[in-house]
Amino acid sequence: MEKKIELKLVRSMAGTPRWMRTIVTTLGLRKMHQSRVLTDNGSIRGMVKRVPHLVSLREI
């Protein structure tokens, strides 16, 4: 069974550089407090590592 992680947008993207907004929208998060369940792999972890102050991560 694949590992899953839940990502939640906890801070606003207002005032952040365009590349950070691109990463967050690529992860599928568009609104504050929206959460998304994704498969746990290296590419997702790499994106989360770039914006840890904007998202919260919970392993399922």
N, CA, C and O atoms as a Maestro MAE file, in Angstrom:
{
 s_m_m2io_version
 :::
 2.0.0
}

f_m_ct {
 s_m_title
 :::
 protein
 m_atom[240] {
  # First column is atom index #
  i_m_mmod_type
  r_m_x_coord
  r_m_y_coord
  r_m_z_coord
  i_m_residue_number
  s_m_chain_name
  s_m_pdb_residue_name
  s_m_pdb_atom_name
  i_m_atomic_number
  :::
  1 25 0.843 -1.182 0.000 1 A "MET " " N  " 7
  2 3 0.000 0.000 0.000 1 A "MET " " CA " 6
  3 2 0.887 1.244 0.000 1 A "MET " " C  " 6
  4 15 1.860 1.324 0.750 1 A "MET " " O  " 8
  5 25 0.545 2.199 -0.837 2 A "GLU " " N  " 7
  6 3 1.336 3.412 -0.929 2 A "GLU " " CA " 6
  7 2 1.109 4.308 0.281 2 A "GLU " " C  " 6
  8 15 0.012 4.367 0.837 2 A "GLU " " O  " 8
  9 25 2.168 5.000 0.674 3 A "LYS " " N  " 7
  10 3 2.044 5.951 1.764 3 A "LYS " " CA " 6
  11 2 1.344 7.194 1.247 3 A "LYS " " C  " 6
  12 15 1.520 7.585 0.093 3 A "LYS " " O  " 8
  13 25 0.553 7.808 2.106 4 A "LYS " " N  " 7
  14 3 -0.177 9.024 1.762 4 A "LYS " " CA " 6
  15 2 0.205 10.124 2.736 4 A "LYS " " C  " 6
  16 15 0.535 9.865 3.893 4 A "LYS " " O  " 8
  17 25 0.155 11.351 2.250 5 A "ILE " " N  " 7
  18 3 0.358 12.509 3.106 5 A "ILE " " CA " 6
  19 2 -0.786 13.486 2.872 5 A "ILE " " C  " 6
  20 15 -1.342 13.562 1.776 5 A "ILE " " O  " 8
  21 25 -1.125 14.224 3.909 6 A "GLU " " N  " 7
  22 3 -2.151 15.246 3.799 6 A "GLU " " CA " 6
  23 2 -1.475 16.603 3.914 6 A "GLU " " C  " 6
  24 15 -0.777 16.871 4.891 6 A "GLU " " O  " 8
  25 25 -1.679 17.450 2.928 7 A "LEU " " N  " 7
  26 3 -1.137 18.798 2.926 7 A "LEU " " CA " 6
  27 2 -2.267 19.786 3.160 7 A "LEU " " C  " 6
  28 15 -3.369 19.618 2.637 7 A "LEU " " O  " 8
  29 25 -1.990 20.813 3.944 8 A "LYS " " N  " 7
  30 3 -2.984 21.833 4.226 8 A "LYS " " CA " 6
  31 2 -2.328 23.197 4.100 8 A "LYS " " C  " 6
  32 15 -1.245 23.420 4.640 8 A "LYS " " O  " 8
  33 25 -2.977 24.108 3.393 9 A "LEU " " N  " 7
  34 3 -2.456 25.466 3.235 9 A "LEU " " CA " 6
  35 2 -2.802 26.258 4.482 9 A "LEU " " C  " 6
  36 15 -3.975 26.532 4.737 9 A "LEU " " O  " 8
  37 25 -1.793 26.631 5.264 10 A "VAL " " N  " 7
  38 3 -2.034 27.274 6.550 10 A "VAL " " CA " 6
  39 2 -1.708 28.758 6.551 10 A "VAL " " C  " 6
  40 15 -2.116 29.476 7.464 10 A "VAL " " O  " 8
  41 25 -0.976 29.236 5.542 11 A "ARG " " N  " 7
  42 3 -0.665 30.660 5.446 11 A "ARG " " CA " 6
  43 2 -1.012 31.153 4.056 11 A "ARG " " C  " 6
  44 15 -1.008 30.389 3.091 11 A "ARG " " O  " 8
  45 25 -1.305 32.413 3.968 12 A "SER " " N  " 7
  46 3 -1.694 33.017 2.702 12 A "SER " " CA " 6
  47 2 -0.499 33.124 1.761 12 A "SER " " C  " 6
  48 15 0.646 33.269 2.188 12 A "SER " " O  " 8
  49 25 -0.801 33.047 0.479 13 A "MET " " N  " 7
  50 3 0.243 33.192 -0.528 13 A "MET " " CA " 6
  51 2 0.449 34.650 -0.931 13 A "MET " " C  " 6
  52 15 1.291 34.938 -1.781 13 A "MET " " O  " 8
  53 25 -0.298 35.561 -0.342 14 A "ALA " " N  " 7
  54 3 -0.175 36.980 -0.664 14 A "ALA " " CA " 6
  55 2 1.215 37.479 -0.280 14 A "ALA " " C  " 6
  56 15 1.675 37.251 0.839 14 A "ALA " " O  " 8
  57 25 1.863 38.144 -1.190 15 A "GLY " " N  " 7
  58 3 3.183 38.711 -0.933 15 A "GLY " " CA " 6
  59 2 4.327 37.750 -1.141 15 A "GLY " " C  " 6
  60 15 5.483 38.116 -0.925 15 A "GLY " " O  " 8
  61 25 4.042 36.534 -1.553 16 A "THR " " N  " 7
  62 3 5.108 35.569 -1.802 16 A "THR " " CA " 6
  63 2 5.556 35.666 -3.259 16 A "THR " " C  " 6
  64 15 4.791 36.122 -4.108 16 A "THR " " O  " 8
  65 25 6.767 35.251 -3.553 17 A "PRO " " N  " 7
  66 3 7.228 35.270 -4.938 17 A "PRO " " CA " 6
  67 2 6.398 34.332 -5.820 17 A "PRO " " C  " 6
  68 15 5.755 33.407 -5.324 17 A "PRO " " O  " 8
  69 25 6.420 34.577 -7.104 18 A "ARG " " N  " 7
  70 3 5.632 33.801 -8.054 18 A "ARG " " CA " 6
  71 2 5.995 32.319 -8.012 18 A "ARG " " C  " 6
  72 15 5.113 31.472 -8.153 18 A "ARG " " O  " 8
  73 25 7.274 31.984 -7.821 19 A "TRP " " N  " 7
  74 3 7.665 30.579 -7.826 19 A "TRP " " CA " 6
  75 2 7.062 29.824 -6.649 19 A "TRP " " C  " 6
  76 15 6.772 28.633 -6.763 19 A "TRP " " O  " 8
  77 25 6.869 30.511 -5.503 20 A "MET " " N  " 7
  78 3 6.222 29.851 -4.365 20 A "MET " " CA " 6
  79 2 4.749 29.614 -4.638 20 A "MET " " C  " 6
  80 15 4.217 28.555 -4.306 20 A "MET " " O  " 8
  81 25 4.088 30.587 -5.237 21 A "ARG " " N  " 7
  82 3 2.673 30.428 -5.581 21 A "ARG " " CA " 6
  83 2 2.492 29.301 -6.585 21 A "ARG " " C  " 6
  84 15 1.523 28.546 -6.510 21 A "ARG " " O  " 8
  85 25 3.423 29.185 -7.525 22 A "THR " " N  " 7
  86 3 3.362 28.118 -8.520 22 A "THR " " CA " 6
  87 2 3.471 26.753 -7.863 22 A "THR " " C  " 6
  88 15 2.738 25.831 -8.219 22 A "THR " " O  " 8
  89 25 4.381 26.618 -6.907 23 A "ILE " " N  " 7
  90 3 4.546 25.341 -6.207 23 A "ILE " " CA " 6
  91 2 3.284 24.969 -5.450 23 A "ILE " " C  " 6
  92 15 2.836 23.824 -5.514 23 A "ILE " " O  " 8
  93 25 2.707 25.923 -4.734 24 A "VAL " " N  " 7
  94 3 1.520 25.638 -3.927 24 A "VAL " " CA " 6
  95 2 0.339 25.265 -4.818 24 A "VAL " " C  " 6
  96 15 -0.402 24.337 -4.493 24 A "VAL " " O  " 8
  97 25 0.150 25.963 -5.926 25 A "THR " " N  " 7
  98 3 -0.962 25.615 -6.808 25 A "THR " " CA " 6
  99 2 -0.714 24.289 -7.516 25 A "THR " " C  " 6
  100 15 -1.665 23.566 -7.815 25 A "THR " " O  " 8
  101 25 0.543 23.956 -7.789 26 A "THR " " N  " 7
  102 3 0.860 22.656 -8.379 26 A "THR " " CA " 6
  103 2 0.530 21.523 -7.412 26 A "THR " " C  " 6
  104 15 0.149 20.431 -7.834 26 A "THR " " O  " 8
  105 25 0.674 21.780 -6.136 27 A "LEU " " N  " 7
  106 3 0.299 20.788 -5.123 27 A "LEU " " CA " 6
  107 2 -1.212 20.651 -5.002 27 A "LEU " " C  " 6
  108 15 -1.695 19.747 -4.320 27 A "LEU " " O  " 8
  109 25 -1.966 21.533 -5.653 28 A "GLY " " N  " 7
  110 3 -3.420 21.431 -5.656 28 A "GLY " " CA " 6
  111 2 -4.098 22.241 -4.582 28 A "GLY " " C  " 6
  112 15 -5.280 22.035 -4.308 28 A "GLY " " O  " 8
  113 25 -3.379 23.161 -3.964 29 A "LEU " " N  " 7
  114 3 -3.942 23.982 -2.898 29 A "LEU " " CA " 6
  115 2 -4.236 25.372 -3.446 29 A "LEU " " C  " 6
  116 15 -3.335 26.052 -3.936 29 A "LEU " " O  " 8
  117 25 -5.467 25.785 -3.366 30 A "ARG " " N  " 7
  118 3 -5.859 27.062 -3.939 30 A "ARG " " CA " 6
  119 2 -6.368 28.054 -2.895 30 A "ARG " " C  " 6
  120 15 -6.168 29.260 -3.044 30 A "ARG " " O  " 8
  121 25 -7.026 27.561 -1.837 31 A "LYS " " N  " 7
  122 3 -7.614 28.434 -0.825 31 A "LYS " " CA " 6
  123 2 -7.008 28.132 0.538 31 A "LYS " " C  " 6
  124 15 -6.457 27.054 0.761 31 A "LYS " " O  " 8
  125 25 -7.117 29.090 1.440 32 A "MET " " N  " 7
  126 3 -6.644 28.899 2.807 32 A "MET " " CA " 6
  127 2 -7.395 27.743 3.469 32 A "MET " " C  " 6
  128 15 -8.597 27.576 3.264 32 A "MET " " O  " 8
  129 25 -6.688 26.960 4.253 33 A "HIS " " N  " 7
  130 3 -7.216 25.829 5.020 33 A "HIS " " CA " 6
  131 2 -7.746 24.693 4.149 33 A "HIS " " C  " 6
  132 15 -8.414 23.787 4.648 33 A "HIS " " O  " 8
  133 25 -7.456 24.739 2.869 34 A "GLN " " N  " 7
  134 3 -7.820 23.633 1.990 34 A "GLN " " CA " 6
  135 2 -6.797 22.526 2.188 34 A "GLN " " C  " 6
  136 15 -5.603 22.796 2.315 34 A "GLN " " O  " 8
  137 25 -7.260 21.284 2.217 35 A "SER " " N  " 7
  138 3 -6.330 20.169 2.395 35 A "SER " " CA " 6
  139 2 -6.441 19.233 1.203 35 A "SER " " C  " 6
  140 15 -7.454 19.197 0.504 35 A "SER " " O  " 8
  141 25 -5.379 18.484 0.995 36 A "ARG " " N  " 7
  142 3 -5.308 17.582 -0.146 36 A "ARG " " CA " 6
  143 2 -4.508 16.356 0.263 36 A "ARG " " C  " 6
  144 15 -3.460 16.483 0.896 36 A "ARG " " O  " 8
  145 25 -4.991 15.171 -0.093 37 A "VAL " " N  " 7
  146 3 -4.277 13.930 0.188 37 A "VAL " " CA " 6
  147 2 -3.544 13.520 -1.078 37 A "VAL " " C  " 6
  148 15 -4.149 13.363 -2.138 37 A "VAL " " O  " 8
  149 25 -2.225 13.347 -0.954 38 A "LEU " " N  " 7
  150 3 -1.375 13.002 -2.091 38 A "LEU " " CA " 6
  151 2 -0.527 11.790 -1.747 38 A "LEU " " C  " 6
  152 15 -0.339 11.465 -0.575 38 A "LEU " " O  " 8
  153 25 -0.016 11.125 -2.773 39 A "THR " " N  " 7
  154 3 0.908 10.019 -2.530 39 A "THR " " CA " 6
  155 2 2.251 10.589 -2.090 39 A "THR " " C  " 6
  156 15 2.669 11.652 -2.547 39 A "THR " " O  " 8
  157 25 2.902 9.883 -1.216 40 A "ASP " " N  " 7
  158 3 4.182 10.324 -0.663 40 A "ASP " " CA " 6
  159 2 5.307 9.862 -1.584 40 A "ASP " " C  " 6
  160 15 5.636 8.676 -1.629 40 A "ASP " " O  " 8
  161 25 5.893 10.807 -2.316 41 A "ASN " " N  " 7
  162 3 7.047 10.484 -3.157 41 A "ASN " " CA " 6
  163 2 8.039 11.639 -3.127 41 A "ASN " " C  " 6
  164 15 7.776 12.684 -2.531 41 A "ASN " " O  " 8
  165 25 9.150 11.443 -3.759 42 A "GLY " " N  " 7
  166 3 10.230 12.416 -3.702 42 A "GLY " " CA " 6
  167 2 9.893 13.767 -4.297 42 A "GLY " " C  " 6
  168 15 10.329 14.794 -3.777 42 A "GLY " " O  " 8
  169 25 9.129 13.790 -5.375 43 A "SER " " N  " 7
  170 3 8.812 15.065 -6.012 43 A "SER " " CA " 6
  171 2 7.882 15.911 -5.146 43 A "SER " " C  " 6
  172 15 8.041 17.129 -5.062 43 A "SER " " O  " 8
  173 25 6.918 15.267 -4.508 44 A "ILE " " N  " 7
  174 3 6.010 15.993 -3.611 44 A "ILE " " CA " 6
  175 2 6.776 16.505 -2.397 44 A "ILE " " C  " 6
  176 15 6.605 17.654 -1.990 44 A "ILE " " O  " 8
  177 25 7.618 15.655 -1.823 45 A "ARG " " N  " 7
  178 3 8.414 16.068 -0.660 45 A "ARG " " CA " 6
  179 2 9.348 17.220 -1.005 45 A "ARG " " C  " 6
  180 15 9.571 18.107 -0.182 45 A "ARG " " O  " 8
  181 25 9.893 17.210 -2.215 46 A "GLY " " N  " 7
  182 3 10.769 18.290 -2.645 46 A "GLY " " CA " 6
  183 2 10.040 19.616 -2.755 46 A "GLY " " C  " 6
  184 15 10.577 20.658 -2.380 46 A "GLY " " O  " 8
  185 25 8.815 19.578 -3.268 47 A "MET " " N  " 7
  186 3 8.024 20.805 -3.365 47 A "MET " " CA " 6
  187 2 7.649 21.322 -1.988 47 A "MET " " C  " 6
  188 15 7.694 22.527 -1.740 47 A "MET " " O  " 8
  189 25 7.277 20.413 -1.089 48 A "VAL " " N  " 7
  190 3 6.906 20.817 0.270 48 A "VAL " " CA " 6
  191 2 8.116 21.406 0.995 48 A "VAL " " C  " 6
  192 15 7.971 22.322 1.805 48 A "VAL " " O  " 8
  193 25 9.288 20.893 0.710 49 A "LYS " " N  " 7
  194 3 10.512 21.386 1.351 49 A "LYS " " CA " 6
  195 2 10.817 22.839 0.969 49 A "LYS " " C  " 6
  196 15 11.475 23.559 1.721 49 A "LYS " " O  " 8
  197 25 10.335 23.261 -0.203 50 A "ARG " " N  " 7
  198 3 10.561 24.631 -0.649 50 A "ARG " " CA " 6
  199 2 9.619 25.631 0.005 50 A "ARG " " C  " 6
  200 15 9.948 26.813 0.102 50 A "ARG " " O  " 8
  201 25 8.444 25.175 0.457 51 A "VAL " " N  " 7
  202 3 7.448 26.077 1.053 51 A "VAL " " CA " 6
  203 2 6.930 25.558 2.398 51 A "VAL " " C  " 6
  204 15 5.716 25.506 2.592 51 A "VAL " " O  " 8
  205 25 7.806 25.174 3.330 52 A "PRO " " N  " 7
  206 3 7.319 24.591 4.588 52 A "PRO " " CA " 6
  207 2 6.575 25.587 5.473 52 A "PRO " " C  " 6
  208 15 5.793 25.183 6.334 52 A "PRO " " O  " 8
  209 25 6.808 26.877 5.274 53 A "HIS " " N  " 7
  210 3 6.139 27.891 6.096 53 A "HIS " " CA " 6
  211 2 4.707 28.166 5.631 53 A "HIS " " C  " 6
  212 15 3.948 28.829 6.337 53 A "HIS " " O  " 8
  213 25 4.332 27.666 4.454 54 A "LEU " " N  " 7
  214 3 2.990 27.891 3.933 54 A "LEU " " CA " 6
  215 2 2.061 26.687 4.102 54 A "LEU " " C  " 6
  216 15 0.841 26.845 4.139 54 A "LEU " " O  " 8
  217 25 2.627 25.503 4.204 55 A "VAL " " N  " 7
  218 3 1.814 24.290 4.271 55 A "VAL " " CA " 6
  219 2 2.141 23.479 5.525 55 A "VAL " " C  " 6
  220 15 3.243 23.555 6.069 55 A "VAL " " O  " 8
  221 25 1.159 22.707 5.962 56 A "SER " " N  " 7
  222 3 1.415 21.745 7.033 56 A "SER " " CA " 6
  223 2 1.299 20.358 6.435 56 A "SER " " C  " 6
  224 15 0.474 20.117 5.554 56 A "SER " " O  " 8
  225 25 2.118 19.457 6.913 57 A "LEU " " N  " 7
  226 3 2.186 18.106 6.372 57 A "LEU " " CA " 6
  227 2 1.837 17.112 7.475 57 A "LEU " " C  " 6
  228 15 2.343 17.206 8.594 57 A "LEU " " O  " 8
  229 25 0.965 16.158 7.144 58 A "ARG " " N  " 7
  230 3 0.596 15.104 8.092 58 A "ARG " " CA " 6
  231 2 0.630 13.795 7.349 58 A "ARG " " C  " 6
  232 15 0.018 13.653 6.291 58 A "ARG " " O  " 8
  233 25 1.355 12.825 7.910 59 A "GLU " " N  " 7
  234 3 1.427 11.511 7.274 59 A "GLU " " CA " 6
  235 2 0.208 10.687 7.667 59 A "GLU " " C  " 6
  236 15 -0.208 10.673 8.826 59 A "GLU " " O  " 8
  237 25 -0.346 10.015 6.692 60 A "ILE " " N  " 7
  238 3 -1.547 9.199 6.929 60 A "ILE " " CA " 6
  239 2 -1.154 7.740 6.943 60 A "ILE " " C  " 6
  240 15 -2.007 6.872 7.128 60 A "ILE " " O  " 8
  :::
 }
 m_bond[239] {
  # First column is bond index #
  i_m_from
  i_m_to
  i_m_order
  :::
  1 1 2 1
  2 2 3 1
  3 3 4 2
  4 3 5 1
  5 5 6 1
  6 6 7 1
  7 7 8 2
  8 7 9 1
  9 9 10 1
  10 10 11 1
  11 11 12 2
  12 11 13 1
  13 13 14 1
  14 14 15 1
  15 15 16 2
  16 15 17 1
  17 17 18 1
  18 18 19 1
  19 19 20 2
  20 19 21 1
  21 21 22 1
  22 22 23 1
  23 23 24 2
  24 23 25 1
  25 25 26 1
  26 26 27 1
  27 27 28 2
  28 27 29 1
  29 29 30 1
  30 30 31 1
  31 31 32 2
  32 31 33 1
  33 33 34 1
  34 34 35 1
  35 35 36 2
  36 35 37 1
  37 37 38 1
  38 38 39 1
  39 39 40 2
  40 39 41 1
  41 41 42 1
  42 42 43 1
  43 43 44 2
  44 43 45 1
  45 45 46 1
  46 46 47 1
  47 47 48 2
  48 47 49 1
  49 49 50 1
  50 50 51 1
  51 51 52 2
  52 51 53 1
  53 53 54 1
  54 54 55 1
  55 55 56 2
  56 55 57 1
  57 57 58 1
  58 58 59 1
  59 59 60 2
  60 59 61 1
  61 61 62 1
  62 62 63 1
  63 63 64 2
  64 63 65 1
  65 65 66 1
  66 66 67 1
  67 67 68 2
  68 67 69 1
  69 69 70 1
  70 70 71 1
  71 71 72 2
  72 71 73 1
  73 73 74 1
  74 74 75 1
  75 75 76 2
  76 75 77 1
  77 77 78 1
  78 78 79 1
  79 79 80 2
  80 79 81 1
  81 81 82 1
  82 82 83 1
  83 83 84 2
  84 83 85 1
  85 85 86 1
  86 86 87 1
  87 87 88 2
  88 87 89 1
  89 89 90 1
  90 90 91 1
  91 91 92 2
  92 91 93 1
  93 93 94 1
  94 94 95 1
  95 95 96 2
  96 95 97 1
  97 97 98 1
  98 98 99 1
  99 99 100 2
  100 99 101 1
  101 101 102 1
  102 102 103 1
  103 103 104 2
  104 103 105 1
  105 105 106 1
  106 106 107 1
  107 107 108 2
  108 107 109 1
  109 109 110 1
  110 110 111 1
  111 111 112 2
  112 111 113 1
  113 113 114 1
  114 114 115 1
  115 115 116 2
  116 115 117 1
  117 117 118 1
  118 118 119 1
  119 119 120 2
  120 119 121 1
  121 121 122 1
  122 122 123 1
  123 123 124 2
  124 123 125 1
  125 125 126 1
  126 126 127 1
  127 127 128 2
  128 127 129 1
  129 129 130 1
  130 130 131 1
  131 131 132 2
  132 131 133 1
  133 133 134 1
  134 134 135 1
  135 135 136 2
  136 135 137 1
  137 137 138 1
  138 138 139 1
  139 139 140 2
  140 139 141 1
  141 141 142 1
  142 142 143 1
  143 143 144 2
  144 143 145 1
  145 145 146 1
  146 146 147 1
  147 147 148 2
  148 147 149 1
  149 149 150 1
  150 150 151 1
  151 151 152 2
  152 151 153 1
  153 153 154 1
  154 154 155 1
  155 155 156 2
  156 155 157 1
  157 157 158 1
  158 158 159 1
  159 159 160 2
  160 159 161 1
  161 161 162 1
  162 162 163 1
  163 163 164 2
  164 163 165 1
  165 165 166 1
  166 166 167 1
  167 167 168 2
  168 167 169 1
  169 169 170 1
  170 170 171 1
  171 171 172 2
  172 171 173 1
  173 173 174 1
  174 174 175 1
  175 175 176 2
  176 175 177 1
  177 177 178 1
  178 178 179 1
  179 179 180 2
  180 179 181 1
  181 181 182 1
  182 182 183 1
  183 183 184 2
  184 183 185 1
  185 185 186 1
  186 186 187 1
  187 187 188 2
  188 187 189 1
  189 189 190 1
  190 190 191 1
  191 191 192 2
  192 191 193 1
  193 193 194 1
  194 194 195 1
  195 195 196 2
  196 195 197 1
  197 197 198 1
  198 198 199 1
  199 199 200 2
  200 199 201 1
  201 201 202 1
  202 202 203 1
  203 203 204 2
  204 203 205 1
  205 205 206 1
  206 206 207 1
  207 207 208 2
  208 207 209 1
  209 209 210 1
  210 210 211 1
  211 211 212 2
  212 211 213 1
  213 213 214 1
  214 214 215 1
  215 215 216 2
  216 215 217 1
  217 217 218 1
  218 218 219 1
  219 219 220 2
  220 219 221 1
  221 221 222 1
  222 222 223 1
  223 223 224 2
  224 223 225 1
  225 225 226 1
  226 226 227 1
  227 227 228 2
  228 227 229 1
  229 229 230 1
  230 230 231 1
  231 231 232 2
  232 231 233 1
  233 233 234 1
  234 234 235 1
  235 235 236 2
  236 235 237 1
  237 237 238 1
  238 238 239 1
  239 239 240 2
  :::
 }
}
